[in-house]
Amino acid sequence: MGRLIDIIGNKYGRLTVIEHLGVKVRRTHYWKCQCDCGNIIECSGDNLKKGATKSCGCISKECDWNKTHRMAKNPEYHIWNSMKMRCINPKNSAYKNYGGRGIKVCDRWLNNFENFYDDMGKKPEGMSIDRIDVNGNYCPENCRWATVEEQSRNKRDNVYIEYNGKLKILSDWAKELNISRQTLHKRLKDYNYSVDEAFNLELHYSKTIKLSGEKNPMSKLNEIKVKEIKVFLKQGRKTTELSKIYGVSNSVISNIKSGKRWAHVEV
């Protein structure tokens, strides 16, 4: 029996060592390990280090399933496996939004791809798995195949906006009004427009045209900044340099220089 080397926290294949169990068969150190699939097993340190034991047995089961259903390369299998990993593997990049929030995969699906496929069927083109209740688990009664658009309507952070007696999320309003979602978001959040102002194209453009200078909610400049620009221009600073400093186009600086814009500001 060699000197004990602490391997708690180490990972071997799908197994993470969580506890030392002492010396057992043939004076070998045994360890308790948790598999990525969630199962707990006991195994010798020698087998872990040699790579003889890499999982609780789920790898072998998956290999058997692969030989049986021959679907390991199919999208349904990858969706099933990804679904499990984001719920049970803390090292998965999406774990914090799934397993970290308590989202689980039901016992029927967790270690049985065939059950998952029997319940969900073949993935329709352009769709992916979606939970009907975004705070619920992955299980037959709470899952469906859905388009990206359908899934975008089913997020925890969706905000519904009421307009003309209808209640919709922003992306749906953008589609109905034929305005990009980014444009509507800017009008509401950055420019502080009311919903009526943001959604009414004619009002939006007339308001932009009629208001000039710092009264225009989309203007990046005010009188103080324009005075600074005019001083810099008198000092010989270049238009391109000033456009970068103030976050405006070269033409805006040129128009200030020529007096076509902000002519009322004097220095």
C-alpha positions as CSV (number, residue, x, y, z in Angstrom):
1,M,0.0,0.0,0.0
2,G,1.5,3.3,-1.1
3,R,1.4,6.7,0.5
4,L,-2.1,8.3,0.4
5,I,-2.3,11.0,-2.2
6,D,-5.5,13.1,-1.8
7,I,-7.4,13.2,-5.1
8,I,-10.7,14.7,-3.8
9,G,-11.9,17.1,-6.4
10,N,-10.0,15.4,-9.2
11,K,-12.0,14.3,-12.3
12,Y,-11.4,11.1,-14.2
13,G,-13.5,10.7,-17.3
14,R,-17.0,11.5,-16.1
15,L,-16.2,10.8,-12.4
16,T,-15.4,13.5,-9.8
17,V,-13.9,12.2,-6.6
18,I,-15.8,13.5,-3.5
19,E,-14.7,11.3,-0.6
20,H,-12.0,8.9,0.6
21,L,-13.5,5.6,1.9
22,G,-10.4,4.1,3.3
23,V,-8.4,1.0,2.4
24,K,-10.4,-2.0,1.2
25,V,-9.6,-4.9,-1.1
26,R,-5.9,-5.8,-1.5
27,R,-4.9,-2.9,0.6
28,T,-6.1,-0.5,-2.1
29,H,-7.5,3.0,-1.4
30,Y,-11.2,3.4,-2.4
31,W,-13.0,6.6,-3.2
32,K,-16.6,7.8,-3.5
33,C,-17.2,9.4,-6.9
34,Q,-20.0,11.3,-8.5
35,C,-20.7,10.7,-12.2
36,D,-21.7,13.5,-14.6
37,C,-25.1,11.7,-14.9
38,G,-25.6,12.2,-11.2
39,N,-25.0,8.6,-9.9
40,I,-22.6,7.9,-7.0
41,I,-20.2,5.0,-7.1
42,E,-17.2,3.6,-5.2
43,C,-14.1,2.6,-7.0
44,S,-10.3,2.1,-6.4
45,G,-7.8,4.9,-6.9
46,D,-5.8,2.6,-9.1
47,N,-8.7,2.1,-11.6
48,L,-9.3,5.8,-11.7
49,K,-5.7,6.7,-12.4
50,K,-5.3,3.9,-15.0
51,G,-8.5,5.0,-16.8
52,A,-10.1,1.6,-16.2
53,T,-13.1,3.3,-14.6
54,K,-14.4,6.4,-16.3
55,S,-18.1,6.5,-15.4
56,C,-20.8,4.8,-13.3
57,G,-21.4,2.6,-16.2
58,C,-23.4,5.1,-18.3
59,I,-20.7,5.2,-21.0
60,S,-21.1,1.5,-21.5
61,K,-24.9,1.8,-21.5
62,E,-24.7,4.6,-24.1
63,C,-22.4,2.5,-26.3
64,D,-25.0,-0.3,-26.1
65,W,-27.7,2.1,-27.0
66,N,-25.7,3.4,-29.9
67,K,-25.3,-0.1,-31.3
68,T,-29.0,-0.7,-30.8
69,H,-30.7,2.5,-32.0
70,R,-27.8,3.9,-34.1
71,M,-28.9,7.4,-33.4
72,A,-25.8,8.8,-31.6
73,K,-25.2,11.2,-34.5
74,N,-28.8,12.3,-34.9
75,P,-29.9,15.7,-33.6
76,E,-32.4,14.1,-31.1
77,Y,-29.5,12.3,-29.4
78,H,-27.4,15.5,-29.1
79,I,-30.4,17.5,-27.8
80,W,-31.0,14.8,-25.2
81,N,-27.4,14.7,-24.1
82,S,-27.1,18.5,-24.0
83,M,-30.3,18.8,-22.0
84,K,-28.8,16.4,-19.4
85,M,-25.4,18.2,-19.2
86,R,-26.8,21.6,-18.6
87,C,-28.9,20.2,-15.7
88,I,-26.4,17.9,-14.0
89,N,-22.9,19.1,-14.8
90,P,-21.8,22.1,-12.8
91,K,-18.9,22.7,-15.3
92,N,-21.3,23.1,-18.2
93,S,-21.5,26.7,-19.4
94,A,-25.3,26.7,-19.2
95,Y,-25.5,25.0,-15.8
96,K,-26.2,28.2,-13.9
97,N,-29.4,28.8,-15.8
98,Y,-30.6,25.2,-15.5
99,G,-29.2,22.8,-12.9
100,G,-28.1,25.8,-10.9
101,R,-31.7,27.0,-10.7
102,G,-33.0,23.6,-9.7
103,I,-34.1,22.5,-13.2
104,K,-33.9,18.7,-13.5
105,V,-34.4,16.0,-16.1
106,C,-37.1,13.5,-15.1
107,D,-36.1,9.9,-14.1
108,R,-37.8,8.5,-17.2
109,W,-35.4,10.5,-19.5
110,L,-32.3,11.0,-17.4
111,N,-30.4,7.8,-18.4
112,N,-32.7,6.5,-21.2
113,F,-32.5,8.1,-24.6
114,E,-35.1,5.6,-26.0
115,N,-37.7,6.9,-23.6
116,F,-36.9,10.4,-24.5
117,Y,-37.3,9.6,-28.2
118,D,-40.5,7.7,-27.7
119,D,-42.1,10.6,-25.9
120,M,-40.7,13.5,-28.0
121,G,-40.5,11.8,-31.4
122,K,-38.4,13.0,-34.3
123,K,-37.3,16.7,-34.2
124,P,-39.2,18.7,-36.8
125,E,-37.0,20.9,-39.1
126,G,-36.1,24.2,-37.6
127,M,-37.2,23.3,-34.1
128,S,-35.6,22.5,-30.7
129,I,-36.7,21.4,-27.3
130,D,-38.6,23.9,-25.2
131,R,-40.1,23.8,-21.7
132,I,-43.6,25.1,-21.6
133,D,-43.1,26.2,-18.0
134,V,-39.7,27.9,-18.1
135,N,-39.3,27.2,-14.3
136,G,-40.4,23.5,-14.7
137,N,-38.3,20.4,-15.3
138,Y,-37.6,18.5,-18.5
139,C,-40.3,15.9,-18.6
140,P,-42.9,14.7,-21.2
141,E,-45.7,16.8,-19.9
142,N,-43.6,20.0,-19.9
143,C,-41.7,19.7,-23.1
144,R,-42.4,20.3,-26.8
145,W,-40.6,21.0,-30.1
146,A,-40.7,24.7,-30.8
147,T,-39.3,27.2,-33.3
148,V,-36.8,29.9,-32.3
149,E,-39.6,32.5,-32.5
150,E,-41.9,30.4,-30.2
151,Q,-39.0,30.0,-27.7
152,S,-38.3,33.7,-27.8
153,R,-41.8,34.3,-26.5
154,N,-41.3,31.8,-23.7
155,K,-38.4,33.4,-21.7
156,R,-38.2,34.4,-18.1
157,D,-37.1,38.0,-18.9
158,N,-39.8,38.7,-21.5
159,V,-41.6,42.0,-21.0
160,Y,-45.1,42.4,-22.4
161,I,-46.2,45.8,-23.9
162,E,-49.8,46.9,-24.2
163,Y,-50.7,49.0,-27.3
164,N,-54.1,49.5,-28.9
165,G,-55.7,47.0,-26.6
166,K,-53.2,44.2,-27.5
167,L,-50.6,42.7,-25.2
168,K,-47.4,41.4,-26.9
169,I,-43.7,41.1,-26.4
170,L,-41.4,43.5,-28.2
171,S,-40.2,41.1,-30.9
172,D,-43.9,40.5,-31.9
173,W,-44.6,44.2,-32.0
174,A,-41.5,44.7,-34.2
175,K,-42.8,42.1,-36.6
176,E,-46.3,43.6,-36.7
177,L,-45.1,47.2,-37.2
178,N,-42.3,46.2,-39.6
179,I,-39.7,47.9,-37.4
180,S,-36.6,46.2,-36.2
181,R,-36.6,45.1,-32.5
182,Q,-33.4,47.0,-31.9
183,T,-35.0,50.3,-33.2
184,L,-38.0,49.9,-30.9
185,H,-35.8,49.0,-28.0
186,K,-33.7,52.2,-28.5
187,R,-36.8,54.4,-28.8
188,L,-38.2,53.0,-25.5
189,K,-35.1,52.6,-23.4
190,D,-32.4,55.0,-24.8
191,Y,-34.6,57.9,-26.0
192,N,-37.4,57.5,-23.4
193,Y,-40.2,57.6,-25.9
194,S,-43.6,56.6,-24.7
195,V,-45.1,53.4,-26.3
196,D,-47.3,55.6,-28.6
197,E,-44.3,57.6,-29.7
198,A,-42.0,54.6,-30.3
199,F,-44.7,52.6,-32.2
200,N,-46.0,55.5,-34.3
201,L,-43.6,55.9,-37.3
202,E,-45.1,59.2,-38.5
203,L,-44.9,60.8,-35.1
204,H,-41.4,59.5,-34.6
205,Y,-40.0,61.0,-37.8
206,S,-41.9,64.3,-37.5
207,K,-40.6,64.7,-34.0
208,T,-37.1,64.0,-35.1
209,I,-37.3,66.4,-38.0
210,K,-38.9,69.3,-36.0
211,L,-36.6,69.1,-33.0
212,S,-33.0,70.2,-33.5
213,G,-29.9,70.4,-31.4
214,E,-30.0,69.0,-27.9
215,K,-33.8,69.1,-27.9
216,N,-33.7,66.1,-30.3
217,P,-33.7,63.0,-28.0
218,M,-31.3,61.2,-30.4
219,S,-28.7,64.0,-30.4
220,K,-25.3,63.0,-28.9
221,L,-24.3,66.7,-28.5
222,N,-25.4,69.6,-26.4
223,E,-24.3,73.3,-26.4
224,I,-21.4,72.7,-24.0
225,K,-20.0,70.0,-26.2
226,V,-20.5,72.0,-29.3
227,K,-18.6,75.0,-27.7
228,E,-15.7,72.6,-27.0
229,I,-15.8,71.3,-30.6
230,K,-15.7,74.9,-32.0
231,V,-12.8,75.8,-29.7
232,F,-10.9,72.7,-30.8
233,L,-11.6,73.5,-34.4
234,K,-10.1,77.0,-34.0
235,Q,-7.1,75.4,-32.4
236,G,-6.6,73.3,-35.6
237,R,-7.9,69.9,-34.4
238,K,-8.9,67.6,-37.2
239,T,-12.5,66.7,-38.0
240,T,-11.8,63.0,-37.9
241,E,-10.2,63.3,-34.5
242,L,-13.1,65.2,-33.1
243,S,-15.7,62.8,-34.6
244,K,-14.1,59.9,-32.7
245,I,-13.9,61.9,-29.4
246,Y,-17.6,62.9,-29.5
247,G,-19.0,59.8,-31.2
248,V,-20.5,61.5,-34.2
249,S,-19.8,61.4,-37.9
250,N,-17.3,63.5,-39.8
251,S,-20.2,65.3,-41.5
252,V,-21.6,66.5,-38.2
253,I,-18.3,68.1,-37.2
254,S,-17.9,69.6,-40.7
255,N,-21.4,71.1,-40.5
256,I,-20.6,72.6,-37.1
257,K,-17.4,74.0,-38.6
258,S,-19.3,75.5,-41.6
259,G,-22.2,76.9,-39.5
260,K,-24.8,74.7,-41.1
261,R,-25.6,73.2,-37.7
262,W,-25.5,74.6,-34.2
263,A,-24.9,78.1,-35.6
264,H,-26.5,79.7,-32.6
265,V,-23.7,78.5,-30.3
266,E,-20.9,81.0,-30.1
267,V,-17.4,80.9,-28.6
